[in-house]
Amino acid sequence: MKLLSHIDCLEILPADIPTAMEAAERFPAILAASFLPNFYRTAFAEGWVNPSTVFLSGKKVGLVGWHRAPDGGLLIDCVIAFEPLPKNFLWTALEVIERDMKPTYVRFLTCRRALAHLAALHGFAAQAVMMQKSGRMTP
């Protein structure tokens, strides 16, 4: 008898519209502030970000929003958890998506230093640095 690994219990399927809209509503406002209002709601509805529901042992636990680059790469646009998840779950979900889609590379953007550090531990390398300067209102 073979024991199932956590990856064997993970399933990623195209999201239905209600699940995608629920995820868009849960996206932290502080992170979405740099986007247009209702950015992910619009992106999911119009199809420029593909929402995929993440199931763990049959239970809906999150959503990954992604799109394919013209050169075959996979760009992760957002990851939203519907509940607290096990340690390293994000990386496991990305590994399953990568295994299924076989992209030439996987890329995501983050302003979070801790997430960049964790990504490095899971095989990602920094390819760019994002610089930002706060605007100043002139009288």
N, C-alpha and C positions, 0 to 999 in steps of 0.2 A: 504494500500500500504506500502510495506517495503522498506526503503531506503537501498541502497547498501553501505556497508562499503568499506574502501580501500582494505581490504583483498578480498572481493567479486570481485573487479575489477582487481585483480592480477592473472596472469596465468603464470605457469612455464612449459615449454615444452622442449623436447629434441632439442638441437640446430642442425641446418644444418651445413655442413662443412664451407660454406662461412662465416656464423656468428661466428663460433668458431675461424676461422683464423683471422677475423677482431678483435675479442676480444684479441687474442694472440698478435696481433700487437699493440694494445692499452695499454697493460699491462705496467705500468710505468717501464722504464729501471732501475731506481734506486732500485726498489723492486726486479726486476728480476736479478740483478747483481750477487746475490749469487747462482743463478742457471746456468746451462749450457746454452750456446747461443740457442735461440729459444726453450727454455724448454717447454712452454705451447703449442706452435705449434706442437711439437713432441708428447707431452702428449695427446693432443686432437686427433691427427691423429692416434696414436697407441692404443688409448682406455684405458690408465691407469688413465686418468682423464676424467670424463663424463661431457661434457658441456651441460648446460640447459639454454635456453633463457628465460629471464624474460620479460613479457609483462604487461603493465599497461594500462587498458582501450583499449586494442587492439594494442598499440604502443610498439615496441621493445625498451626497455630501458636499458637492461643490460644482463649480463651472470654470472652464478654461475658454477664454476668447482668443482666437488666433486667425491668422491669414497666411496665405502662401506668397512668397516673393516670386517675381518673374524668373529668377535664376534657380528656383527649386528649394530655396530656404524656407524655414518655418519661423514666423514671427509670432511670439506670444504677446498678445495685447493686454490681457488681464487674467487674473486668477482670483476667484472669489470663493470663500468657504462658507457653507451654510451652517456650520457648527465647528467647534474646536476639533482639530484633526490631529492624528498621531504625528510624532516627530518625523521630519523628513518626508512627509506625505507629498508635498509639492514636487519634490525631485522624482519621486516614484511615478507620479502622474505624468510628468514631462517625459520620463523614460518610456512609459507605455505609449504615449503619443508619438514619440520619436521612432519607436520600434514599428508602430503601425503605418506611419506615413513615409518613413525612410527619406527625410529631407537631406539636402546637402549640408545644412547647418541648422542650428536652433538658436534664436536670438531673442532677447527681451531687454527692455530698458528699465532702469530703476534709479531712483534718487536716494535709496536707502543703503547706507554703507554696510549695515549688517547683512542685508540680503546679498549684496555684491560679494561679501566675504563667504557666505554660505554657498553661493553659486560657484565660487572658485573651488571649494571643497568637493563639488560635484562635477568637475570637469569643464566648467565655463571659464573663459578667459576674457578679461576686460579688453574691448576693442575700441572704445571711445570714452571720452570724458565729457560730461555735460556741464557747461558753464552757464551761470545765470547771474544777471545783474539786476537788482531791483530798480524799477523806474522811479523817477523823482518828479513830483508834481511841481510845476513852476507857476508862480502867481501871475 
